[in-house]
Amino acid sequence: MLYAVTALDKPNALETRLANRAAHLEYAATLPIALGGPMFADDGTSMVGSLLVIEAEDRAALDAMLSLDPYAKAGLFASVTVRPFKKVFPR
């Protein structure tokens, strides 16, 4: 099943994000991510969160993957929202 994961950074956490970015990208490369990347502030310059569409057997398996992410371990996120997702486009 696919899941859409939206994770918003804690306020003023850019330094934490940048300090853990290389480890996060290395870990993310091992995951079954269909789509993923940073979200930006309205000005388009500062990273303020992450958006992933990721495949997992079930929610427990997804939660296990997310808990091992260096960003999660560093306490970067103020909130994480997970929703089951169905890809429709592109066909």
Secondary structure, DSSP 8 states (H G I E B T S, - for coil): -EEEEEEEE-TT-HHHHHHHHHHHHHHHTTS-EEEEEEEE-TTSSSEEEEEEEEE-SSHHHHHHHHHTSHHHHTT-EEEEEEEEE---S--
